Structures are given as C-alpha cells and as structure tokens.
Amino acid sequence: MTDKHYIGMPLQEIDTPALVIDLKVMEDNISRMAGYFAGIGANLRPHVKTHKCPIIAHKQLAAGAKGITCSKLGEAEVMVQTGIQDILIANEIVGPRKIKRLMDLAARADLMVAVDDEKNIEDLAKAVRAAGVRLGVLVDVNVGMNRCGAEPGKPSLELARKVHASHGLTFMGIMGYEGHVVGVADPGERSRKGREAMKLLVETKDLIERSGIPVEVVSSGGTGTYDISGPYPGVTEIQAGSYIFMDAHYRETGIAFGCALTLLATVVSLHLPDRIITDAGMKTITAEFGMPVVKGGEELEVIGLNEEHGKIRTRTGKSSLTVGDTIELIPSHGCTTINLHDRYYGVRNGTVEAVFPILARGKSV
Ligand SMILES: Cc1ncc(COP(=O)(O)O)c(C=O)c1O
C-alpha cells in the first residue's frame, strides 16, 4: 500500500504502530510560536531534530522562522536537499570525513556551525581555505548545561579571537543552550535560572564586542525557555524544537502548546482481567523520559514495553476494549520516538489528510 492510499482513510484504519499528527494542533503550535516571535526583537530558528521532516520545516519557515537549527550534519544534508538555505548546525563537527561533508554542504547553503575547541577551529579554517567556501561560526558557550561549550567570559573570548583571526572562517557570534533549564517545572525557578544562563551568554557577547570583534548572532533557547531567553536583551535567536508536537514529558512543565503527536497502536491480546497488550513496544516508542501516556484514557496506565509489545494496566480492573481496537499513546519523549519511524500520518477531524516522510530519521552521522 502506498502513502497516497492512506489519504481519506479514517484514523482507526491506519496500519499500526503508526505516528499520527493532529494537523490542527501542530498548525496552532507553529502559528503561536511564530506569532510570539513576530512581536519581539528576536528570531525563531526552530530545531528540526524533533520532527526530522522537511515538509514541517518548510511550514515553520513559511510561518516566519528565520532559518532552521539541526543537531547533525546528516539532518542538515537532508534539509538542504529540499531547498532550505539558512541553517545552524548547533553542534561541533569534528573529524576529517565530517569536515569534508561540511565543506560540500557549505558550497550549497548558508551554514553556521558551533565550535568549542582550538584544534577544531584550525581544522575547519584549513578546510574552508582549501574548499573556497563561506562558513559561519558560532563559539559555543557553556551556560550551565555542562555538555559542549567553552566556559563563559575569557575562554570563549579566546576562541572568538581565534575564529576571527583564522583567515577563512566567518565569525558570526556565539550560542549557549540552556538545556539544564528548559524542563524545570516551576515557572518562577525556570525564569530565574534561564535569565542567569542568558546573563552569562550576553556578558560573553559584550566582552567579545569590547575586544573589537562584532557579534551578530547570539543563539540559545528551547521550548521551555523561548519566552525567557527570546526577549532577553542581546539574544538574537531561539532554537526551540519540541513545541512543534509537545510530548508528555514537556507537557508536565505546563508550557502552553498542544500535544500534536500520538502513536496509534492496536490491542492485540487480552487475557488477564486488568491487562491490555498492544503492538507498540520499545521499537516504536521510547521510554527514557517515562512511559507513554494513553490519550483520553485516565483509567489506563502503560506499565511496560517489550520490544514489540506494550503492557497497559486498567486501574478499574476492567476495560471495554476488544482485540483489534486502536488506542493513541502520547510519547513521553517525541524526538527519540520519531527517530524510529519512516512517516507521519497527518490527521484532521479523524481522517488522514497527508502523509509526511520523516526523511532525516536515522541521520545521526
Ligand atoms: C542545542 C539545542 N538547542 C535547542 C534545543 C531544543 O530544545 P527543545 O527541545 O526544548 O525545544 C536542543 C534540544 O535538545 C538543543 O540540544
């Protein structure tokens, strides 16, 4: 069965396990975020590592996004193939093979890449000179997440100087992802910690500018902090990604975007009185942020995932479901769940309206 045969099909008839987008909810998420950024002095550069789907990236751009953010070179290659030009790879690209691919891509698109290491800067500069391409560079600043990034202040300034003097690289500015803040549940605490992180970032920008190097781009932010870091004076763009679908884990923070993504699963076995077995196991939905949540099923609790089976307990001890019925699960972590699938079924009013290939799925190299 080809994708086009699904168009017009009722949701319940899609072969499972299947990733389903509620198109209305996704469209509302896109326009809500775009509307927010239209009203402030910063740009939205959505992170596509969540949806990994060029069709959705183009919708975000059409709604006003300045460009896109990728975490992997492979994702960026897929996006460029569909005509997207303005891309930040918010990650360090290390090693000769990847740097060669980066040069090939820079010949075809307007790229920025993150750096936090002197030798990597030298390797990139040498490659840029040899290839004769333009490559924008952001110095990655550790604003508290303790993942990648040079320390704020002087260590980041030293890297900025090195990029600026590199004969080849185009120093564009800095980035600092406050990933330790985006999921803080208490809004007051999230705001305080977010502003603390942005203070480190913007102080570093000021230091670089005082040394005579212009800083055009200050990039940061996720779904949990778009309205904290976005309006922070000095920040120029936000890399939020999860807002497109909102998963069950993010929903716990109370951030006002709708859950647009579910995994449709079929009940395949019913033998124990309080147990429902589905065809959605850990090969189709991930659990590192907790078990998926059954949409509209207060009395149903996912209690385990095997490779190809999901185990659901009915809190009431009984259920009206029968073998062959379908249920929808909200993934606890959308990004890693999506990476297990080839396509989305876009549904409106209970009917499939579109099928979107997830072309960057698995592009982790
Ligand atoms: C560097 C970077 N920027 C932005 C984001 C997007 O954050 P969110 O998923 O909270 O929207 C991530 C997420 O992991 C990230 O790693």
PDBQT file of the ligand as one rigid body, heavy atoms in Angstrom, charges set to zero:
ROOT
HETATM    1  C1  LIG A 401      21.468  22.849  21.153  1.00  0.00    +0.000 C 
HETATM    2  C2  LIG A 401      19.978  22.703  21.313  1.00  0.00    +0.000 A 
HETATM    3  N1  LIG A 401      19.194  23.756  21.014  1.00  0.00    +0.000 NA
HETATM    4  C3  LIG A 401      17.865  23.686  21.123  1.00  0.00    +0.000 A 
HETATM    5  C4  LIG A 401      17.229  22.529  21.534  1.00  0.00    +0.000 A 
HETATM    6  C5  LIG A 401      15.718  22.480  21.506  1.00  0.00    +0.000 C 
HETATM    7  O1  LIG A 401      15.151  22.390  22.711  1.00  0.00    +0.000 OA
HETATM    8  P1  LIG A 401      13.631  21.964  22.942  1.00  0.00    +0.000 P 
HETATM    9  O2  LIG A 401      13.525  20.528  22.598  1.00  0.00    +0.000 OA
HETATM   10  O3  LIG A 401      13.478  22.269  24.372  1.00  0.00    +0.000 OA
HETATM   11  O4  LIG A 401      12.783  22.812  22.112  1.00  0.00    +0.000 OA
HETATM   12  C6  LIG A 401      18.008  21.421  21.886  1.00  0.00    +0.000 A 
HETATM   13  C7  LIG A 401      17.379  20.192  22.399  1.00  0.00    +0.000 C 
HETATM   14  O5  LIG A 401      17.951  19.230  22.787  1.00  0.00    +0.000 OA
HETATM   15  C8  LIG A 401      19.414  21.501  21.757  1.00  0.00    +0.000 A 
HETATM   16  O6  LIG A 401      20.207  20.456  22.054  1.00  0.00    +0.000 OA
ENDROOT
TORSDOF 0
